[in-house]
Amino acid sequence: MIKCEIPGCIREGCHSHHIVFRSQGGPDIAMNLIRLCPDHHNMSPEGVHMNPTLDKRLKCGIQREYEALLPENEQSVELAADRIGMSRKKAEKYFSKVPKNPDGTMDREDIIRRLMGGRLY
């Protein structure tokens, strides 16, 4: 059985949880998912929905991962898609509203901001 990914938790029976909610613009990719036990996934005081500190820590962590994967200042949609594990077709649609430079690349901050649902932490 798969254990909860919250440090110190040993509970099993986990559910997938989007760190940056899809409804807020978070992508549906493996990097944006974490496995949480029912206690950490629900609305209990220790759950991510009710614990802003835990929620922010998870979001800061994924933002650092994006920053490490996307070190260049300008990236093509294809390169960004490959690095974050998104299909190119999905990336074209996902990044369609990100401003493009004259050469068709996107600025790193704009890419990360889009992946983070419009916010940087």
C-alpha positions as CSV (number, residue, x, y, z in Angstrom):
1,M,0.0,0.0,0.0
2,I,1.2,3.5,-0.8
3,K,2.0,5.8,2.2
4,C,1.1,9.4,2.7
5,E,3.8,11.9,1.4
6,I,3.4,14.2,4.4
7,P,6.6,13.9,6.4
8,G,6.1,11.8,9.6
9,C,2.8,10.4,8.4
10,I,2.6,6.6,8.1
11,R,-1.0,6.2,7.1
12,E,-1.9,4.3,4.0
13,G,-4.9,4.3,1.6
14,C,-3.8,7.5,-0.2
15,H,-5.5,9.7,-2.7
16,S,-3.9,11.9,-5.4
17,H,-4.1,15.6,-4.6
18,H,-3.3,18.5,-7.0
19,I,-0.9,20.8,-5.2
20,V,-2.0,23.7,-7.4
21,F,-5.7,23.0,-7.9
22,R,-6.8,22.5,-11.5
23,S,-9.6,25.0,-10.9
24,Q,-6.9,27.6,-10.1
25,G,-4.9,26.8,-13.3
26,G,-2.6,24.0,-12.0
27,P,-1.6,21.5,-14.6
28,D,-2.7,17.9,-14.6
29,I,0.9,16.5,-14.5
30,A,2.7,14.1,-12.2
31,M,4.8,16.9,-10.7
32,N,1.7,18.7,-9.5
33,L,0.4,15.6,-7.7
34,I,1.1,14.3,-4.2
35,R,-0.3,11.3,-2.4
36,L,-2.2,12.1,0.7
37,C,-3.9,9.9,3.3
38,P,-7.6,10.7,3.9
39,D,-6.8,12.7,7.1
40,H,-4.3,15.0,5.2
41,H,-6.5,15.2,2.1
42,N,-9.8,16.2,3.7
43,M,-11.1,19.2,5.6
44,S,-9.7,18.1,9.0
45,P,-7.4,20.7,10.8
46,E,-4.3,18.8,9.6
47,G,-5.6,18.5,6.0
48,V,-4.1,20.7,3.3
49,H,-7.4,22.4,2.6
50,M,-7.6,23.8,6.1
51,N,-3.9,24.3,6.8
52,P,-2.5,27.3,5.0
53,T,1.0,26.7,6.2
54,L,1.1,23.1,4.8
55,D,-0.5,24.3,1.6
56,K,2.1,27.0,1.1
57,R,5.0,24.7,1.9
58,L,3.8,22.3,-0.8
59,K,3.4,25.1,-3.3
60,C,6.8,26.6,-2.5
61,G,8.3,23.1,-3.0
62,I,6.8,22.6,-6.4
63,Q,7.7,26.1,-7.5
64,R,11.4,25.3,-6.6
65,E,11.2,22.1,-8.7
66,Y,9.9,24.1,-11.7
67,E,12.6,26.7,-11.3
68,A,15.3,23.9,-11.2
69,L,13.8,22.3,-14.3
70,L,13.5,25.5,-16.3
71,P,16.8,27.3,-15.7
72,E,16.9,29.3,-19.0
73,N,15.3,32.8,-19.2
74,E,13.5,32.0,-22.4
75,Q,12.0,28.6,-23.4
76,S,10.0,27.2,-26.2
77,V,6.7,25.5,-25.5
78,E,8.2,22.2,-26.6
79,L,11.2,22.4,-24.3
80,A,9.0,23.4,-21.3
81,A,6.6,20.5,-22.1
82,D,9.5,18.0,-22.2
83,R,11.0,19.1,-19.0
84,I,7.7,19.1,-16.9
85,G,6.4,15.9,-18.4
86,M,3.5,17.3,-20.4
87,S,2.6,16.3,-24.0
88,R,3.4,18.9,-26.6
89,K,-0.2,19.1,-27.8
90,K,-1.4,19.6,-24.2
91,A,1.3,22.2,-23.6
92,E,0.4,24.2,-26.7
93,K,-3.1,24.6,-25.3
94,Y,-2.0,25.1,-21.7
95,F,0.5,27.8,-22.5
96,S,-1.6,29.5,-25.3
97,K,-2.3,32.5,-23.0
98,V,1.3,33.0,-22.0
99,P,2.9,36.0,-23.8
100,K,5.3,34.9,-26.5
101,N,8.5,36.7,-27.5
102,P,9.1,37.6,-31.2
103,D,11.0,34.4,-31.6
104,G,8.1,32.3,-30.2
105,T,9.7,31.6,-26.8
106,M,8.2,32.3,-23.4
107,D,9.8,34.0,-20.4
108,R,10.7,31.7,-17.6
109,E,8.7,33.7,-15.0
110,D,5.6,33.6,-17.2
111,I,5.9,29.8,-17.6
112,I,6.3,29.3,-13.9
113,R,3.5,31.7,-13.0
114,R,1.2,29.8,-15.4
115,L,2.1,26.5,-13.8
116,M,1.5,27.9,-10.3
117,G,-2.0,29.1,-11.2
118,G,-1.0,32.8,-11.7
119,R,0.9,33.2,-8.4
120,L,4.5,33.0,-7.4
121,Y,5.5,32.0,-3.8
